[in-house]
């Protein structure tokens, strides 16, 4: 029996999951889990990439301790963030997408290339933290001087394991610099923005073998294996992990990403006006839209009911009769010092209890899904009667019920580890 290791790292936690096939089905075993989160450094929000790599190695060691022979491993993480390299050295800090450092860069980018042109070329939705704006900010502040490469977070971690620098396609599309038609970095766009062309390498196909573990890494973790490129953007892996695809999907985690698989990029004016994205998948495009997601509920819980379980928080919201709503995609909810105060600022009627905040957050998310489903139908000319929910948010039964009621769709909640399943599926095809 062949065993594979999926390393799935999200913005709030990471997990190492061993998988194998038995009687035609994929079976999984979690062998390691750890917490993750942004740190504050010199007034900025950053990732502790040294800590992340230590957890990656610790989890691999735990996997080898239970299973001495593992065929391969692959790493997926959130998108858009990266590590700059000068030769073999990192240019730190590694900024987190919630940092908000790109305010000036956004206007400067659009002064050179209009967003309409960006969208026509790349099909990527506007988000203030897109890699294109982060890299332009780096260039404005001299951080790209002497830089020889940049690696998206999962490819950086793979490089630390193997010594080989790879650039995986699905994650690269989230930079806003990959041409939707050619599937390669858009050299004209890069030149127009004045970014150093040499750091944009050829893209590797999902499923490519990167290499074996470095000898010192193999000794440290207690075994050797092949490192493979899964769909290293975690949402791309999550969509691969959906066993049956009917209708639309919702990858529900820190972010909610609602969309459909498409054989081509939809770069129409209507799709741009609705701010939909065309991100790379494994042989298809993921035509989808970002919604703020479980982040708002998680931050409210941490502030208002840290001692409560998520089931408790769900019940508190369900018992409330508070009926005011917020726009969950309002930028004020991206990285507020206080999520409660962000809600207070968005509401005309002040909640009276923690349950009122949770009620507002749940109902506002479900209505956000309804809006996006309508926009999705407008863009594709198709009506979607089913919504397949995957990810941690699939466990929130009340949010699933609200979504069913308010969106008028049949909701199917599938395994919360869909991302790991998608990661494993790519490895098992090799």
N, C-alpha and C positions, 0 to 999 in steps of 0.2 A: 504494500500500500504506500503510495507516494504522498508525502506531506509537504504543505506549502505554508509560508508565513506572510500574513498581511499585517503591515504596520500602518495603522490608520490614525492620523493625528489631526484633531480639530482644534479650534481656537480656545476651547476650555478643557479638553482632555484628550488623551491618547490611549490607544490599546493595541496590544499585539495578539493576533488571533491566528491559531493554526487551523488549517483546513485540509480536508481530504474528500474524496468521492467514495460513496458506498451505495450500492444498489441504484446507481444513477442519480443520486442526490448528493449535494455538498453538505458535509457536516463540519461543525466548527467547535473550537475550544479556546476560550480566552485564557492566555497564560500570563498576561501582565497588563496593568492599567496604571495611568498616572495623570495627575492634574497638570493643566497648562493655563497660561494666561499672560497678558501683557504686563510689562514692568514699566515703572517710571524712571527715566534717566535724563538728567539735565533738562527737565521741562518737556520731554517727549515721551511717547509711548513706544516701547521697543520690545523685541522678542529676545529672550535669553537663549540664544542658539546653542551655547555650550551645554546648558542644562538639557535642552532638547536632545542633543546628540548623546549625552550620558544616558538618558532614558531609553533612547533607541537601542544602545548597546546592552543595557541592563535587561531589556525585554527580550532581545535576541538570546542572551545568555540563559534567561529563564526558559525560553523555548527549547534550546539545545539540552538543557538539563532534563527536560521531560521527554524530548524526542531527539535522539542523537543524530538522526539523519533527516535533513530538510532539503528538499529539491531546490527551492528558490525562495526569495523574499522580494517584496516590493513595498514601496512607501507611497502613501498619498497624504496630502495635507490640504489646507485651505489654499486659495489662489492669491494672485496679484503680488504677494510679498516675495522678497529675494535677498540674496547676499551678494554684495559686490566683492570681486576678487582682484588683488594685485599679485599676479603670479600665484604662489601657493599661500598667500596671506589674505585674510579677510579684512575688508574695510568696515569697521564697526562704528556706531551701532547698527544693528539690523532693525530698521524702523517697522513698526506695525501699522497696518492699514487704517486703524482707527485714530492715528496720531493727528491728522488734520494739518499736516505741514504743507499741503499742496495748494493752498488758497491762491497765492500769486502765480503758481505754475499753470493752473487751469486757464486763466485769462491769457497768459503768455503763449500757451500751446494753441489756443483758439485764434489768437491774433496771427499765427503763422499758417494754421490749417483749420478751417472752420469745422465745427462738429459735424455738420452735414456731410462734408467730404470725408472726415474720419469714419463716419458710419457707413458711407457708401463703400469705402475700401475694406473695412474690418467687420462691420456688422455688430460691433460691441457697444452695449448700452453705456450711457454716461453714469459714472460713479466717481465721486471726488477722489477716491483712493486708487483708481485704476493705475496700473504700473506705468503707463505712458506719462502720467502726471508726476508720479514719484520719481521716475528717472529724469524727467525734465527739471524737477526741483533739485535733484542731485547735481545736474549739470550747471544750473544757475549758481549753485554754492560751491562749485569746484570739486565736488566729491568724485567726479568721474575722471579726474586727472590721474593718469597712470594706471587706470583700471583696465585689466586685460579680459575680464569676463564678468558676467553676472549669472547666478544660478538661482532659479526658483527654489523655494524651501525644500521640497522633496528631493529635487535633483542635487541640492547642496548636501543633504544628508546621505544620499547614495554615493556622492563623491567622497565624503568622509569615510565611507565604508570601503570603497574600492580604489580610490585614487583616480577615477575616470569621470570626466565631466560630460554629462549628457544633457540634452535639452528636449524634453518630451512635448509632443505636439499639443495635447489637450490643455495642459497648463499654460503653455505659451500663448494660446489664443486669448487668454484672459488679460494679457498685457495691453491689448488694444493696439498692437503693432503688427499683427499677423494678417496678411491679406486673405479675405474670406474665399476668394476664388482660387488662388495659387496654393494656399496652405503653407506658405513660407513667410518669413518676415518681409514686410513691404519696404524695400530699399528706398524707393522714392519718398515715402513718408518719413523714414528715418533721416534721410538727407535734408528734407524740408525742415525738420525739427532741430537739426544741428547736433544730433546725437552721434557718438562715435560708432561708426559702422562695424568695426572689428569685434565689438562685444556681442553682436547678434549672430550666433552660430547657426549652422544647419540644424534643422529639427529632426529628432529621432521619432520613429514610428512607435506608437503604443505597442507593447509586447516585445520590444527589442531587449536583448541581453546586454547588460552593462559590463559585468565582469564578476570575478570571484572576490571574496573578502581579502583585504590586505593581510599579509601574514601576521602582523602584530594585532590586527583586529580579530582574526580567527583564533589566535592564542588567547586573547582576552575573553572572548565570548564562549569559547569551548567547542568550536566547530567551524566548518567552512560550508559555504553554499553559494549559489549564483544569485546575483542581484539583477532584477528584471525591472523594466519600466512598465508599471500598470498605467491606467489612466490616472495620472498622478494628481490631477485636480480632484478633490474628494467628491464633488458633485458629479463629475464625469464617471467616477467609479460607482457612485450611488445609483446612477441611471443604468449602468451596466448590471447592477445587482438586482434590478427589478425582474423577477422571473417571468412575468407575463405583462406585456405592454398593451393595454387598451386605454384609449382616451389620453388624458393628461396625467402628468406626474407632479408630485410636490415633495421635494426633498426638504424635510422639516428638521432643522437643527438651530444653531445660533442664527443662521439665516434661513429663510424660507425661499426656495427657488421653485417656481411654478412654470411648467412648460410642456413641450412635446418634442419627440424626435422628428427631425425633418431631413429629407435627402439633400437639401440645398439650403443655402443661407437666404433668409428673408430680410433684405436690406431696403425695404420700401420706405417711403416718406411716412406712411402710417405707423409702421413698426418703430421708426425712429421717434415719432411724436409720442408714442406710448412707452418709449425707452426700453424696448425689448432687446435681448442680447442673442447673438448667434455664436455660441461657444462650441469648440471642437468636441466631438464624441468619437467613439470607436466605429468609424465608417458612416457617420451621420453628423448632423448638427443638432445641438440642443438649443432650440428656440425657446427662450425662457426669460423670466424677469425676476430680479431680486426683490424680496420683501423683507423687512427688518427682522422678522422671525422670533424665535423663542428667546432671543437676547433680551427683549423688553420684559418678558415674564421672569427670566432668570435674575435680571438686575433688580426688579421690584421685590422678588423673593429675598434676595440677599440683604436688601435695605429694610423691608417691612416685616419679614417673617423668616429670619435666618434659621430659626430652630424648627421650622415646619418642613414636612416632606413635600415633594411636588404634588402628591395626591391630596395633601391637606390644602395646599394653595389652590388647586383646581376646585376642591369642594367649597372653599371660602368664596371664590368667584361665582360659582354656580348658585350659592345661596343669596347673593346680593341682587338687589333689584335696580341697581344703578344703570341708567340707560344712555349716558353720554358716551360719545365716541371720539377717537383721535385718528389722524392720518398716521398710520404706523411707519410710513416712509418719510415723515418729516425729519429733516437733518438734525433736529434737536435731540432725537433719540439715538443718534449714532454713537456718541461717547460722552454722555453727560456726567458731571461729577455726582449728581443725584438724579436717578431715574424718576423718583417721586416728584421732585421739583420740575423735571421736564414735563411730566404729565400735568402737574398743576398749571404750568404755563400754557399748555395747549388746550386746557379745558376751561370753559366759562363757569361751569358748575363744579365746585370743589368736592371731591369724594370725602365721605365721612369716616370710612373704615378701610383697613387693608383689603378686605373683600371687595370693596367698590373698585379699587385700583385693579385687582386681578380680573374682576368682571369686565371692566373697560378694556383691558389688554386683550383678553380672549376674544371678546366680541369684535373688537376692532381688527384683530388679525383675520378672523373669519370673513369679515366684510372686505378686507383687503384682498383676500383670495377671490371673492366674488367679482370684484372689479377687474382683476387680472384675467380671470377666465373669460369675461366678456371681451376684453381687449384681445385676448388670444384668438377668440372666434372671429373678431373683426379682421384680424391680420391674415388668418389662414382661410377664412370662408367656410370653416367647419364648426359644428356644434359639438361640445364635449360633454357627454353625459356621465362619464366616470372619472374619478380622481384617485390615483394610487398614491398613498402617502407613505414615505419611507423616512428613516432617520429617527433620532430620539424623540422628536415631536409626535411620532406615530403612537406613542404610549399615552398621550394626553387624550383620553376618551371623550372628555367634554368638548375639547376643541374640535375633534373629529365630528362629533354630533352637531355642533354649531355649524361647521363647514357643510355638512350634509343638508342641514335645514336651510341655511342662508344662501347656499350656492345652487341648491336644487340638483345635486349630482349624487350618484352612488359612490360612496367612499369605501375604499379598501385600504386598510392599514396593514403594511407588510413589515418584515423583520427590521428591527431597529439597526441591525448591523448590515444593512444593504450595501454600504460603502465597502466594508470588508469583503462581502460576497463578490462585488464587482471586481475588487482588487484580485481576489483569488481566481475568479473566472479567467481573467487575462493570463495569469500565470499558468493555469492548467491547460491553456490552448497551445502552449509552446511545445 
